[in-house]
Amino acid sequence: MKRLENALFDYLQIKVVSDARPEDNAAKKTSDFFYSILKEDYKLEGLEITKDDTMYHIKYISDGKIKTQFFDREAVEQLLSVIEAEPRYGR
């Protein structure tokens, strides 16, 4: 399960970057690639992402069962913060 958890986290981090930076084609391609890993390698379906003040929630279907994984919002958004703080990549 740890590998799936890592794959979900990696996808979520780059998805947040891609959503925040729609002009960033590299982030979009990377997000799409990580999504394909979740679908093809882990056979996940119906991914839904929501967030609240402290957590991101990913709901998905695996082996016909609905499951939810939670991730710390600050940890997920850290990659976006680093990218936007870097003068070469920031806005």
Residue pairs with C-beta under 8 A, 6 or more apart in sequence:
4 42
5 69
7 34
7 37
7 38
7 41
7 42
8 38
8 58
8 60
8 69
8 71
9 71
9 75
9 76
10 34
11 31
11 34
11 35
11 37
11 38
12 49
12 56
12 58
12 71
12 76
13 76
13 78
13 79
13 80
14 27
14 30
14 31
14 34
14 79
15 31
15 34
15 35
15 49
16 76
16 77
16 79
16 80
17 24
17 27
17 31
17 79
17 80
17 83
18 24
18 27
18 28
18 30
18 31
20 80
20 84
21 27
21 80
21 83
22 28
35 47
38 44
38 47
38 60
39 45
42 62
43 62
43 63
44 60
44 61
44 62
45 60
45 61
45 62
46 59
46 60
46 61
46 66
47 58
47 59
47 60
48 58
48 59
48 60
49 56
49 57
49 58
50 56
50 57
50 59
51 57
51 73
52 73
53 73
54 72
54 73
55 70
55 71
55 72
55 73
56 70
56 71
56 72
56 73
56 76
57 68
57 69
57 70
58 68
58 69
58 70
58 71
59 66
59 67
59 68
60 66
60 67
60 68
60 69
61 67
83 89
83 90
84 90
84 91
